Amino acid sequence: MTVLRLLLGDQLNANHSWFGRADPGMLYVLMEVRQETGYVLHHAQKILAIFAAMRDFAKHLASAGHRVCYLSIDDPHNLQSIPANLDRLIARHRVTAFEYLAPDEWRLDRQLADYAEALAIPAAMRDSEHFLTGRDEAAGFFGSRRRWTMESFYRRMRARHGVLMTSAGAPVGGRWNFDAENRKAWHGSPAEPAECRAMHDHRDLWAQIVAAGVDSFGEPRAEHLRWPLNRAEAVAQLDVFVDRALPYFGDYQDAMSERASRLFHSLLSFALNVKMLSPREVIDRAEQAWRDEAAPLAAVEGFIRQILGWREYVRGVYWARMPGYASSNVFGHDRELPGWFWTGDTQMNCLRHAIGQSLEHAHAHHIQRLMLVGNFALLAGLDPQQVHRWYLGIYIDAFEWVEMPNTLGMSQFADGGLLATKPYVSSAAYIHRMSDYCGGCRYRHAERSGERACPFNALYWDFLARNRGVLAGNPRLAMPYRQLDRMPDTRRDALRKRAAEVLDRLDAL
């Protein structure tokens, strides 16, 4: 009797109950397939890091006595799709039952469910034992509410899991949310912590990937790959973050700078999303830092909210709204992405830096993603499905369950406000306040019209004007609409003209 157990590339959880003891009747299968490299164009480091981590995990399982079958991207027997490879392996190993862990992406969930249903042998899906909520928990909590605000869900999660709570059931510090205290610009002090992540040389693996004809974009950095490839490295990265960066994370989590790409961010999302780390252990480590007085409450609460609140929440939105959520486009935006989304070659310094950093490191922090790239895409009316595919491909931590709601809901407001209470748009004033990008830019952040005026300024007001029918009733936009209505006609005309110029020459900005 042989049970084939499939492990996907984002299911590298060494602590899963499947691996409690070695059983020769269990065959663990991992596969590198073109099906997964080709459904969207991915960053080179994303492909490289996932494959390298899968290979490391397979070795870990084998060394623990488990029976492992690994199909590399260049294996001549690799049929390059999950169902085709499973068919071959089931026949070859005379498999009597098939099991797989619950996929996190809708397309894989449907593919494997359909595959399992058609099998002539018993098949079952098992829990990945990773998340703190079930797929349908958010839907049950929000019910038929028109807006699913994260804050109420987050408070429920805090109380349910006893995180940052007093013995009397109240939030520590007397408040649930310290976000208002976490909005400082960074001027160089305290210094960004030194880079301490392990460095890997995977030029041989990268050569295999290229030889197999896998398309990608971005810088592979195959000779000095910095992403954790196993649980030990991920835990070490968590330790360094808690000790050196978490104390400052809150103050500067929204800050942006040309002089620092990481600042005080954890860069743990890749390790979390491929399940090297569990969300609970990350939350517990952060909370303990506060209890040990090693990090301030505002920093710890802000960090925990991203994991216990936002991460679980967007997963709930995803599973409640798929597959229809993928086509969300409340504004009907349809402009093509400018070519510099793929090169970083733009004269707008903030976007040149954020996109260039993304192309080089497969990473940018949440404010760069939301208030630079996403802000511009929404103001310019870029096709939200194209924007979604770009985000899904470029960022190493981007898996559809977490990326799609963040992009279509939070960043592009394409769902009409299910997820976000207002569109996250701004003029250049916000970028100037929270970064040092504007000083070295061709465009002038304080100017609204003229060829040297920052494109964000005219696009901001043009976005509000052209979408008044959808947005005018939003109470959080009452003030900017009053400002727009009080503008002299000559100023509105100048802004409209400048916006038209910008939109006519997006590729040349």
C-alpha positions as CSV (number, residue, x, y, z in Angstrom):
1,M,0.0,0.0,0.0
2,T,1.4,3.4,-1.0
3,V,-0.2,6.8,-0.3
4,L,1.0,9.6,-2.5
5,R,1.1,12.9,-0.6
6,L,1.5,16.0,-2.8
7,L,3.3,19.1,-1.4
8,L,3.1,22.4,-3.3
9,G,5.9,24.9,-3.4
10,D,4.2,27.1,-0.8
11,Q,3.6,24.2,1.6
12,L,7.1,23.9,3.2
13,N,5.9,23.4,6.8
14,A,8.4,21.2,8.6
15,N,6.2,21.1,11.7
16,H,3.1,19.7,9.9
17,S,1.7,16.6,11.6
18,W,2.3,14.6,8.4
19,F,6.0,14.6,9.3
20,G,5.7,13.4,12.9
21,R,7.1,10.0,12.0
22,A,8.5,8.4,8.9
23,D,6.2,5.8,7.2
24,P,7.5,3.8,4.2
25,G,3.9,3.6,3.0
26,M,3.9,7.4,2.4
27,L,5.4,8.9,-0.7
28,Y,5.9,12.6,-0.6
29,V,5.9,14.3,-4.0
30,L,7.3,17.8,-4.8
31,M,7.5,19.0,-8.4
32,E,8.9,22.0,-10.3
33,V,6.5,22.5,-13.2
34,R,6.0,25.0,-16.1
35,Q,2.4,25.0,-15.1
36,E,3.4,27.1,-12.0
37,T,6.1,29.2,-13.6
38,G,4.0,30.2,-16.6
39,Y,0.5,31.2,-15.4
40,V,1.9,34.7,-14.9
41,L,5.3,36.2,-15.7
42,H,7.3,35.9,-12.4
43,H,10.3,37.6,-11.0
44,A,13.4,35.5,-11.5
45,Q,14.2,35.5,-7.7
46,K,10.7,34.3,-7.0
47,I,11.1,31.2,-9.2
48,L,14.7,30.6,-8.0
49,A,13.9,31.0,-4.2
50,I,10.8,28.7,-4.3
51,F,12.6,26.0,-6.3
52,A,15.7,26.2,-4.0
53,A,13.5,26.1,-0.9
54,M,11.5,23.1,-2.3
55,R,14.8,21.3,-2.9
56,D,16.0,22.0,0.6
57,F,12.7,20.8,2.0
58,A,12.9,17.6,0.1
59,K,16.4,16.9,1.4
60,H,15.1,17.7,4.9
61,L,12.3,15.1,4.6
62,A,14.6,12.5,3.1
63,S,17.2,13.0,5.9
64,A,14.3,12.4,8.4
65,G,13.6,9.1,6.9
66,H,10.6,10.0,4.7
67,R,10.2,8.6,1.2
68,V,10.4,11.5,-1.3
69,C,10.0,11.8,-5.0
70,Y,11.2,15.1,-6.4
71,L,10.7,16.2,-10.0
72,S,13.1,19.0,-11.0
73,I,12.3,21.4,-13.8
74,D,14.7,19.7,-16.2
75,D,13.8,16.1,-15.4
76,P,13.1,14.3,-18.7
77,H,10.2,12.5,-17.1
78,N,8.6,15.8,-15.9
79,L,5.4,16.4,-17.9
80,Q,5.3,20.0,-16.6
81,S,1.8,19.9,-15.2
82,I,0.6,18.7,-11.8
83,P,-2.2,16.4,-13.0
84,A,-0.1,14.8,-15.7
85,N,2.8,14.1,-13.3
86,L,0.5,12.7,-10.7
87,D,-1.1,10.3,-13.2
88,R,2.4,9.0,-14.1
89,L,3.5,8.7,-10.5
90,I,0.3,7.0,-9.4
91,A,0.7,4.3,-12.1
92,R,4.5,3.9,-11.6
93,H,4.3,3.5,-7.8
94,R,1.0,1.6,-7.7
95,V,-0.5,4.2,-5.5
96,T,-3.6,3.2,-3.5
97,A,-4.6,6.6,-2.1
98,F,-3.9,10.2,-2.9
99,E,-3.7,13.1,-0.3
100,Y,-2.9,16.8,-0.7
101,L,-2.8,19.8,1.6
102,A,-5.4,22.5,1.0
103,P,-4.1,24.9,-1.6
104,D,-4.2,28.6,-0.9
105,E,-5.0,29.6,-4.5
106,W,-8.4,29.2,-6.0
107,R,-7.1,27.9,-9.4
108,L,-5.1,25.1,-7.7
109,D,-7.9,24.3,-5.3
110,R,-10.3,23.7,-8.2
111,Q,-7.7,21.8,-10.3
112,L,-6.8,19.4,-7.5
113,A,-10.4,19.0,-6.3
114,D,-11.5,18.1,-9.9
115,Y,-8.5,15.8,-10.2
116,A,-9.2,14.0,-6.9
117,E,-12.9,13.6,-7.8
118,A,-12.0,11.8,-11.0
119,L,-9.5,9.4,-9.5
120,A,-10.4,5.7,-9.2
121,I,-8.5,5.5,-5.9
122,P,-9.5,7.2,-2.6
123,A,-8.4,10.9,-2.4
124,A,-8.6,13.5,0.3
125,M,-7.6,17.1,1.0
126,R,-6.0,17.8,4.4
127,D,-5.5,21.0,6.4
128,S,-2.3,22.9,5.9
129,E,-2.2,23.6,9.6
130,H,-0.9,27.1,9.0
131,F,-3.6,29.7,9.3
132,L,-5.4,31.0,12.4
133,T,-8.8,31.0,10.6
134,G,-10.7,28.8,8.3
135,R,-11.3,29.7,4.7
136,D,-14.9,30.7,5.4
137,E,-14.5,32.4,8.8
138,A,-14.4,36.0,7.6
139,A,-17.5,35.4,5.4
140,G,-19.3,34.0,8.5
141,F,-18.2,37.0,10.6
142,F,-19.2,39.7,8.1
143,G,-22.3,38.0,6.6
144,S,-24.2,40.3,4.3
145,R,-22.5,43.5,5.3
146,R,-21.7,45.8,2.4
147,R,-18.2,46.7,3.7
148,W,-15.9,44.3,5.4
149,T,-13.8,46.5,7.6
150,M,-10.6,44.8,8.8
151,E,-10.6,46.6,12.2
152,S,-13.7,44.8,13.6
153,F,-12.3,41.4,12.4
154,Y,-8.9,42.2,13.9
155,R,-10.4,43.0,17.3
156,R,-12.2,39.7,17.2
157,M,-9.0,37.9,16.4
158,R,-7.2,39.6,19.3
159,A,-9.8,38.7,21.8
160,R,-10.2,35.1,20.4
161,H,-6.5,34.4,20.5
162,G,-5.6,36.4,23.6
163,V,-3.1,38.5,21.9
164,L,-2.1,41.8,23.5
165,M,-5.0,41.5,25.9
166,T,-5.3,42.0,29.7
167,S,-6.7,39.4,32.0
168,A,-9.9,41.4,32.1
169,G,-10.4,41.0,28.4
170,A,-9.4,44.5,27.4
171,P,-6.6,45.5,24.9
172,V,-3.4,46.3,26.6
173,G,-2.6,50.0,26.7
174,G,-6.4,50.8,26.6
175,R,-6.5,50.9,22.8
176,W,-6.8,48.4,20.0
177,N,-4.9,50.3,17.4
178,F,-1.8,52.6,17.6
179,D,-1.6,53.3,13.9
180,A,-1.7,57.1,14.4
181,E,1.6,56.9,16.2
182,N,3.3,55.0,13.4
183,R,3.7,57.6,10.6
184,K,7.1,59.2,11.0
185,A,9.4,60.0,8.1
186,W,12.9,58.6,8.4
187,H,15.9,61.0,8.1
188,G,18.7,58.6,8.6
189,S,18.6,57.9,12.3
190,P,18.4,55.3,13.8
191,A,20.4,53.6,11.2
192,E,18.9,50.8,9.1
193,P,20.0,47.4,10.6
194,A,22.8,45.7,8.8
195,E,21.9,43.0,6.3
196,C,22.2,39.7,8.2
197,R,20.3,37.2,6.0
198,A,22.2,34.2,4.7
199,M,23.5,34.5,1.2
200,H,23.1,31.6,-1.2
201,D,24.8,30.8,-4.5
202,H,22.3,29.1,-6.8
203,R,23.9,29.8,-10.2
204,D,23.6,26.1,-11.2
205,L,19.9,26.0,-10.4
206,W,19.3,29.3,-12.3
207,A,21.1,27.8,-15.3
208,Q,18.7,24.8,-15.1
209,I,15.7,27.1,-15.0
210,V,16.9,29.2,-18.0
211,A,17.8,26.0,-20.0
212,A,14.3,24.7,-19.3
213,G,12.9,27.7,-21.1
214,V,11.2,29.3,-18.1
215,D,10.4,33.0,-18.8
216,S,10.9,35.6,-16.0
217,F,11.8,39.2,-15.4
218,G,13.8,41.1,-12.8
219,E,17.3,40.5,-11.5
220,P,17.9,36.8,-10.5
221,R,20.9,37.6,-8.2
222,A,21.6,33.8,-8.3
223,E,25.1,34.1,-6.9
224,H,23.9,36.0,-3.8
225,L,20.3,35.1,-3.2
226,R,19.2,36.5,0.2
227,W,15.9,34.8,0.8
228,P,15.6,32.1,3.5
229,L,15.5,28.6,2.1
230,N,14.5,26.6,5.1
231,R,13.0,26.9,8.5
232,A,16.3,27.4,10.4
233,E,17.2,30.4,8.2
234,A,13.7,31.8,8.6
235,V,13.8,31.5,12.4
236,A,17.2,33.2,12.4
237,Q,15.7,36.1,10.4
238,L,12.8,36.4,12.8
239,D,15.3,36.6,15.7
240,V,17.3,39.4,14.0
241,F,14.1,41.3,13.2
242,V,12.7,41.2,16.8
243,D,16.1,42.1,18.3
244,R,17.2,44.9,15.9
245,A,14.3,46.2,13.9
246,L,11.0,45.7,15.7
247,P,11.7,48.4,18.3
248,Y,11.7,51.0,15.4
249,F,9.2,49.3,13.1
250,G,6.2,51.2,14.3
251,D,7.6,54.7,14.0
252,Y,9.0,54.2,10.5
253,Q,6.7,51.5,8.9
254,D,5.3,54.1,6.4
255,A,8.6,55.8,5.7
256,M,10.4,55.6,2.3
257,S,13.9,56.5,1.4
258,E,16.4,56.3,-1.4
259,R,19.1,55.5,1.2
260,A,17.5,52.3,2.6
261,S,15.5,49.6,0.9
262,R,14.6,47.6,4.0
263,L,14.5,50.2,6.8
264,F,12.9,48.3,9.8
265,H,10.7,45.9,7.9
266,S,10.9,42.2,8.7
267,L,11.0,40.8,5.2
268,L,9.4,37.7,6.7
269,S,6.4,37.5,4.4
270,F,8.1,35.1,2.0
271,A,9.0,32.7,4.8
272,L,5.4,33.0,6.2
273,N,3.7,32.5,2.9
274,V,5.6,29.4,2.0
275,K,5.0,28.2,5.6
276,M,8.5,28.0,6.9
277,L,7.2,30.0,9.8
278,S,3.8,29.9,11.4
279,P,1.9,33.1,12.0
280,R,1.3,32.2,15.6
281,E,5.0,31.9,16.4
282,V,5.8,35.2,14.7
283,I,3.0,36.9,16.7
284,D,4.1,35.3,20.0
285,R,7.7,36.5,19.4
286,A,6.6,40.0,18.8
287,E,4.3,40.1,21.8
288,Q,7.0,38.7,24.0
289,A,9.3,41.5,23.0
290,W,6.8,44.0,24.3
291,R,6.3,42.0,27.5
292,D,10.1,41.9,28.0
293,E,10.1,45.7,27.4
294,A,12.4,45.2,24.3
295,A,10.0,46.9,21.9
296,P,7.3,49.6,22.4
297,L,3.6,48.7,22.3
298,A,2.9,50.8,19.2
299,A,5.5,49.0,17.2
300,V,4.4,45.5,18.4
301,E,0.7,46.2,17.9
302,G,1.3,47.6,14.4
303,F,3.4,44.5,13.4
304,I,0.9,42.0,14.9
305,R,-2.0,43.7,13.2
306,Q,-0.4,43.0,9.8
307,I,-0.4,39.3,10.5
308,L,-3.2,38.5,13.0
309,G,-5.5,41.1,11.4
310,W,-4.7,41.9,7.8
311,R,-3.2,38.6,6.6
312,E,-6.0,36.5,7.9
313,Y,-8.6,39.0,6.8
314,V,-7.5,39.3,3.2
315,R,-7.5,35.5,3.0
316,G,-11.1,35.5,4.1
317,V,-12.0,38.1,1.5
318,Y,-10.3,36.0,-1.2
319,W,-12.1,32.7,-0.4
320,A,-15.5,34.5,0.1
321,R,-15.4,36.3,-3.3
322,M,-13.6,34.1,-5.7
323,P,-13.7,33.5,-8.6
324,G,-15.6,36.6,-9.4
325,Y,-13.3,38.9,-7.4
326,A,-10.6,38.5,-10.0
327,S,-12.6,40.6,-12.5
328,S,-13.4,43.5,-10.2
329,N,-13.1,46.9,-12.0
330,V,-15.6,49.3,-10.5
331,F,-14.1,52.3,-12.4
332,G,-13.8,50.5,-15.8
333,H,-10.1,51.3,-16.0
334,D,-8.4,49.9,-19.1
335,R,-5.1,51.7,-19.7
336,E,-2.1,49.5,-20.4
337,L,0.8,49.5,-18.0
338,P,3.6,51.8,-19.1
339,G,6.7,50.1,-20.3
340,W,8.7,51.4,-17.3
341,F,6.8,49.1,-15.0
342,W,9.1,46.4,-16.4
343,T,12.3,48.4,-16.4
344,G,12.0,51.2,-13.8
345,D,13.1,53.7,-16.4
346,T,11.0,56.7,-15.5
347,Q,11.9,60.3,-14.6
348,M,9.6,60.1,-11.5
349,N,12.2,59.5,-8.8
350,C,9.8,57.8,-6.4
351,L,8.6,55.3,-8.9
352,R,12.0,54.8,-10.4
353,H,13.3,53.8,-7.0
354,A,10.3,51.7,-5.9
355,I,10.1,49.8,-9.2
356,G,13.9,49.5,-9.6
357,Q,14.1,48.1,-6.1
358,S,11.4,45.6,-6.8
359,L,13.1,44.5,-10.0
360,E,16.4,44.1,-8.2
361,H,15.2,42.5,-4.9
362,A,11.7,41.1,-5.7
363,H,10.5,43.2,-2.7
364,A,9.2,46.6,-1.8
365,H,7.5,47.4,1.5
366,H,3.7,48.0,1.8
367,I,3.8,51.8,1.5
368,Q,5.9,51.6,-1.7
369,R,3.4,49.1,-3.1
370,L,0.3,51.0,-2.0
371,M,1.2,54.7,-2.1
372,L,3.7,54.8,-4.9
373,V,3.0,52.1,-7.5
374,G,-0.6,51.4,-6.6
375,N,-1.4,55.1,-6.1
376,F,-0.1,56.0,-9.6
377,A,-1.8,53.0,-11.2
378,L,-5.2,54.0,-9.8
379,L,-4.8,57.7,-10.5
380,A,-3.7,56.9,-14.1
381,G,-6.6,54.5,-14.7
382,L,-4.4,51.5,-15.4
383,D,-6.2,48.2,-16.0
384,P,-6.6,46.6,-12.5
385,Q,-6.2,43.1,-13.9
386,Q,-2.9,44.0,-15.5
387,V,-1.8,45.7,-12.3
388,H,-2.8,42.5,-10.3
389,R,-0.8,40.3,-12.6
390,W,2.2,42.6,-12.3
391,Y,2.1,42.5,-8.5
392,L,1.6,38.8,-8.5
393,G,4.6,38.3,-10.6
394,I,7.1,40.8,-9.3
395,Y,7.0,40.3,-5.5
396,I,8.6,37.2,-3.9
397,D,5.8,37.0,-1.2
398,A,3.0,37.4,-3.7
399,F,0.6,34.5,-3.8
400,E,-2.8,35.1,-5.2
401,W,-4.8,34.6,-2.0
402,V,-3.0,37.5,-0.3
403,E,-1.9,39.6,-3.3
404,M,-5.2,39.8,-5.2
405,P,-7.3,41.4,-2.4
406,N,-4.5,43.7,-1.6
407,T,-4.2,44.8,-5.2
408,L,-7.8,44.9,-6.4
409,G,-9.3,45.9,-3.1
410,M,-6.8,47.9,-1.1
411,S,-4.7,49.4,-3.9
412,Q,-7.0,49.8,-6.8
413,F,-10.4,50.1,-5.1
414,A,-11.6,47.9,-7.9
415,D,-14.1,46.1,-5.7
416,G,-16.0,49.4,-5.0
417,G,-15.2,49.5,-1.4
418,L,-15.8,46.0,0.0
419,L,-12.3,46.0,1.5
420,A,-11.1,49.6,1.8
421,T,-13.2,52.5,3.1
422,K,-11.8,54.9,0.5
423,P,-9.4,54.8,-2.4
424,Y,-5.8,55.1,-1.2
425,V,-4.8,58.0,-3.5
426,S,-2.8,61.0,-2.8
427,S,-1.0,63.9,-4.5
428,A,2.8,64.5,-4.2
429,A,2.3,66.1,-0.8
430,Y,2.1,62.7,0.9
431,I,5.1,61.3,-0.9
432,H,7.2,64.4,-0.1
433,R,6.2,64.1,3.6
434,M,7.0,60.4,4.0
435,S,10.1,60.1,1.8
436,D,13.2,61.8,0.5
437,Y,12.4,61.0,-3.1
438,C,11.2,64.4,-4.2
439,G,14.5,66.2,-3.7
440,G,16.2,64.3,-6.5
441,C,13.3,64.3,-8.9
442,R,13.0,66.0,-12.3
443,Y,9.4,66.9,-11.3
444,R,8.5,69.5,-8.7
445,H,6.3,68.2,-5.9
446,A,4.7,71.5,-5.1
447,E,3.7,72.4,-8.6
448,R,0.3,71.4,-10.0
449,S,0.5,72.5,-13.6
450,G,3.2,72.9,-16.2
451,E,5.6,70.3,-17.6
452,R,7.7,70.2,-14.5
453,A,4.7,69.6,-12.2
454,C,4.7,66.3,-10.4
455,P,2.3,64.0,-12.3
456,F,0.7,62.8,-9.1
457,N,-0.8,66.3,-8.5
458,A,-2.9,66.7,-11.6
459,L,-3.7,63.0,-11.7
460,Y,-5.1,63.2,-8.2
461,W,-7.6,65.9,-8.9
462,D,-8.4,64.4,-12.3
463,F,-9.2,61.1,-10.7
464,L,-11.6,62.7,-8.2
465,A,-13.3,64.7,-10.9
466,R,-13.8,61.9,-13.4
467,N,-15.0,59.4,-10.7
468,R,-17.3,61.8,-8.8
469,G,-20.3,59.6,-9.6
470,V,-18.8,56.6,-7.8
471,L,-17.0,58.5,-5.0
472,A,-18.8,61.7,-4.1
473,G,-20.9,60.0,-1.4
474,N,-17.9,58.7,0.4
475,P,-17.6,60.6,3.7
476,R,-13.9,60.2,3.8
477,L,-13.6,62.1,0.5
478,A,-15.8,65.0,1.5
479,M,-12.9,67.3,2.2
480,P,-11.1,66.9,-1.1
481,Y,-14.3,67.2,-3.1
482,R,-15.0,70.5,-1.2
483,Q,-11.5,71.6,-2.2
484,L,-12.1,70.7,-5.8
485,D,-15.4,72.5,-5.9
486,R,-13.9,75.7,-4.4
487,M,-11.0,75.9,-7.0
488,P,-11.2,78.7,-9.5
489,D,-12.1,77.5,-13.0
490,T,-8.7,78.5,-14.3
491,R,-7.0,76.2,-11.8
492,R,-9.3,73.3,-12.5
493,D,-8.7,73.8,-16.3
494,A,-5.0,73.8,-15.8
495,L,-5.1,70.6,-13.7
496,R,-7.3,69.0,-16.4
497,K,-4.9,70.0,-19.1
498,R,-1.9,68.7,-17.2
499,A,-3.6,65.4,-16.4
500,A,-4.5,64.9,-20.1
501,E,-0.8,65.6,-21.0
502,V,0.4,63.1,-18.5
503,L,-2.1,60.4,-19.6
504,D,-1.2,60.9,-23.2
505,R,2.5,60.2,-22.6
506,L,2.6,57.7,-19.7
507,D,5.5,55.8,-21.3
508,A,7.6,59.0,-21.5
509,L,7.2,60.2,-17.9
